[in-house]
Every structure is written in C-alpha cells, then in structure tokens.
Amino acid sequence: MKSKLDLVRSWLQKAEHNLQAVDLLISECISFDVGCFLSQQVAEMCLKGYLTAHDQAFPFTHDLSELIRLCATIEPSFMTLLTDSSSLTPFAVDLRCDPDFCPSRIRLENARNVAVRVRDFVKERLPQDVIWEAENDTE
C-alpha cells in the first residue's frame, strides 16, 4: 500500500505526464480535443493531490469547481481558481464525448494555460520535497 506522500507524488507525476502530452499535441498540431481533455486532467490531478496531502476525502468527480471548493475548506485562496478552471470541466466528459467538438489550437492553448495556473497554484502550497520528487521520478 502506498503512503500518503507516495499518493500525492503519483497524482502530481500523472499531471506532469499529461501536461507533457498536451505540449506534444500542440507542437504536432494534432488531436486538440484530446489535449483539452488532458488539460482538464492536469488540473484535476493536482487538486486531488492537494486534497490527498491534507487528508481530505473527495468524491469520484471530474468537476473542478467541486474539487476547488473542497481545497478552499483548507485554504480559502483556492477560490481564486474557480472562474478560470470552470472552463476546463466540460472537457472531462461532456465535450470529450461530443462528436462535433473540434477545438482550435487557441482553445487548447487557453485550456493548457488554465491547467498550468492550477498546477502552479497547487505546487506553491505543497512542501518542496513532494514537488521535487514528483517532477524527478523516473518510474
């Protein structure tokens, strides 16, 4: 069984891997819909990592607003993420399954930028040893 620290690092590492995939999709000019989904996942995994680090249970959800509100019970400043990040939530399910969803590169870049803001916000609020290990884990 993984320790709490290992679980937090796993969430952050998965987020970093998804962000790398988004960057690759942007650079190759392909699969912008997949990139939007992965951008949502970056934010979701970082928020779940933060909640895990603080022993806060969370429901099975892709709703970033709900996760941010839970994070805000620990640190109210999380509410500053609410407006921007709500634009990512539809990419998790609704638009991901929509056959007519064909986002532009600009829409993907905007989604990526929001995901990075959420990631950076979370990383600033976690111990540096957790962050460093997650970023440098080669498994």
ABEGO torsion letter per residue (X at the ends): XBBAAAAAAAAAAAAAAAAAAAAAAAAAGBGAAAAAAAAAAAAAAAAAAAAAAAGBBBBBBABAAAAAAAAAAABAAAAAAAAAAAAAAAAAAAAAABAABBBBAAAAAAAAAAAAAAAAAAAAABBAAAAAAAAABAX
